[in-house]
Amino acid sequence: MRNGLNRWERQDLDARYDRLERRIRFERRDDNNRPGRGHRR
C-alpha cells in the first residue's frame, strides 16, 4: 500500500485550498469585516 493521497484526493484538496485562499484574500481586502474600520450602515 502506498502512503499519501491518490491523484483524485490530491486534486480535490488542491481545489478546496484554492477556494479557501480566494475567500481569505477577498475578506482581507474587505475592511468592512474589521471592527472599528469602515463599519458604516
trRosetta pair geometry for C-beta under 8 A, 3 or more apart (Angstrom, degrees):
i j d omega theta_ij theta_ji phi_ij phi_ji
2 6 8.0 102 80 -83 124 76
5 9 3.9 -130 -167 94 106 121
5 10 4.7 139 108 -60 126 80
5 13 6.9 -58 -141 1 170 137
6 9 5.1 91 53 13 70 104
6 10 7.0 -133 98 -8 33 93
7 10 5.7 -58 -148 36 30 113
7 11 6.4 28 157 -17 66 106
8 11 5.9 -56 -148 37 30 108
8 12 6.3 31 154 -20 65 108
9 12 5.6 -55 -148 36 31 113
9 13 6.3 29 155 -16 66 106
10 13 5.9 -56 -148 38 29 108
10 14 6.3 32 154 -21 64 107
11 14 5.6 -52 -146 35 31 114
11 15 6.4 32 155 -19 64 105
12 15 5.9 -56 -152 35 29 110
12 16 6.5 28 152 -18 64 106
13 16 5.6 -54 -147 36 34 112
13 17 6.3 31 157 -16 67 106
14 17 5.9 -57 -148 39 29 108
14 18 6.3 33 153 -22 64 106
15 18 5.6 -52 -148 33 31 115
15 19 6.6 30 155 -17 64 103
16 19 5.9 -56 -152 36 31 109
16 20 6.3 29 153 -17 65 109
17 20 5.5 -55 -144 40 33 112
17 21 6.0 37 156 -23 67 106
18 21 5.8 -54 -146 35 28 112
18 22 6.5 27 156 -17 63 104
19 22 5.9 -56 -151 35 31 109
19 23 6.4 29 153 -19 65 107
20 23 5.7 -57 -150 36 32 112
20 24 6.3 29 155 -17 66 106
21 24 5.9 -54 -146 37 30 109
21 25 6.2 30 156 -19 65 108
22 25 5.8 -56 -146 38 30 111
22 26 6.3 30 155 -19 65 107
23 26 5.8 -56 -148 36 29 110
23 27 6.3 23 156 -15 65 108
24 27 5.8 -58 -144 40 30 107
24 28 6.3 33 156 -22 65 105
25 28 5.9 -53 -148 33 29 112
25 29 6.7 28 154 -18 62 106
26 29 5.9 -59 -154 35 32 110
26 30 6.3 21 153 -14 66 112
27 30 5.6 -59 -142 42 35 108
27 33 5.9 -15 -167 24 90 159
30 33 5.7 63 106 -3 100 104
31 34 5.4 -51 -163 27 63 114
31 37 5.0 -87 176 122 110 114
31 38 4.6 66 111 44 115 137
32 38 5.8 -84 -86 111 57 103
32 39 6.4 117 -154 -102 60 59
34 37 4.5 1 93 45 113 116
34 38 7.6 56 60 45 95 92
34 39 7.6 -130 82 -56 54 104
35 39 6.7 -1 -138 -44 39 150
36 39 6.8 18 -21 3 10 124
